[in-house]
Amino acid sequence: MTRAAMAALSERGGLGRHIDWLRVLLFAVHLGIIAYVGLGWMIASRGALLFYALFLPGIILQWILNGGVSLVSNIENLARTGCWSDARNNLEGGFFKTMLQGVGVHATQAQITTALCFLMLIFWIAAVCHMMLVVTPSA
């Protein structure tokens, strides 16, 4: 899916900048965060589930307050230009939009934000329920 998204975007000229080690590294960080958000509710430790249950609202809050742009994208801008936000970076705030367009789904940023917030709410509920069911060994 990632390969298809990148290929489709580069064919349309959407990348605008070459792909270098920093972009690949931060893309991997994005994928790692997505994997953690998607799978973190299955962790078998109460402490880790508590961290996860506190981490998800933080992700949503920073994303909404930052205009649909992740901190990872802002860090890339800071490393490249010295500015928090870069209007010339056509990938800023477009991670999910780019991925979805690569597989043929055209959605607005508002639709993507709404769907992801509901999905993270479901993961948060699953984590809290799982945390209540985890039995800690007695001493």
N, C-alpha and C positions, 0 to 999 in steps of 0.2 A: 504494500500500500504506500509506503514512504517513497519507494522508488518511482512508482506511478505518479505520485503527487509532484515530486521534484521534476520528473521528465515532462509532465504536462505543463508545469509552470515555466520551465526553461524554454519550451517550444513557443509559448506565447510571449516570451520576453519579459516575464514577470519577475525574474530574480533581480534584474537591474545591477547587481553586484556579483562578482565572482564568489564562488564557494571556497572558503579558506578554512584553516584549522580551527579558528575561533568560532566560525559559524557552525562547523561540524560538532565541535565540543558542546556548544550551547544547545544545539539541536538534540544531542544526546542527553543533556541535562533536562530539556523539556520532556523527552520521552521517559526519562527516569521518574520525573515528577508525575507524569500521567500514569505510569505503571504503579507508583506508590498510591496515588489517589484511587485507582481502580481496584487494587488488590489489598490495600492496607487494612480494610475492615476484617480481613480473615486472620490477622495476627492473633496469636494465642496468649498474649501477655496483657494483663490489665493496664499496666503502666504505658505500654506501647499503644494500646487502644485509646487510652486517655489522651496521649499526645496527638494521635491521629484525629480524635474527636475535637481537639482544640485547633489543630492545624488546618482542617478543611474550612471552617468559617474564616480563618485568616486569609486563605487563598482567595476565597470568594470576595471578601472585603477589599483586599488590595486590588483585585482585578476590576471590580466595579468602580472603585474610587480612582483607579488609574486609567479609566477610559477603555477598558478591554485590552490593555497591554500588560503583559506579565513583567515581573521584576527581572526575569532573565533577559527579556528583550531590552529593558532599560540598562541593564549591566553591559550588554553588548554595545549599545549606543555610547555609554560612558567610556568604555574601553576604546572605541573607534574614534569618537569625535570630542569627547570631554563634556558632552551635554547629555542630560537625562533623557531628553526626547529629541528625535531627529526626523524632521518632516521628509527628508530625502530617502529614508529607509522604508521602502515599500513593503517590507516584511514585518515591520513593527505592528504588533497587535493583530497579525493575520495568520498566526500559526494554525489554528483550527480551520480557518477559512481556506487557507492554502491546501491543507490536507484534504478537506472535503471537496474542493474544486478538482483536485487531482483524481478523485474517484467519481467525478461527475455529479456531485451534489452542490447546488448553488443556493446558499442560504445567506441571509443578512447577518450582520454582527449581532443585532438584537435577538434574532432567532437562535443563534449559536450560544449567546450568553444565557438566555432563558433555559435552553435545553441542558447546558452544562451545570447551571445552578440547581436545576431539579435533579439531575443525575447525582451531583455531589450531596444533595439532601438525602437521597436514597442511600448512598454509601454511608453518610453520617448516621442515619437511623440504624442501619445494619451494624455499624461499629458500636453504637451505644447498646443495642440489644445484645450483641455478642459479648460486650464487656460485662453486662449483668450476668451472663451465663458462665463466664470463666470462673472456675473454682480454684481458689488459691490453696496450696497445701498448708495444713496447720502445723505449727511448730511443736 
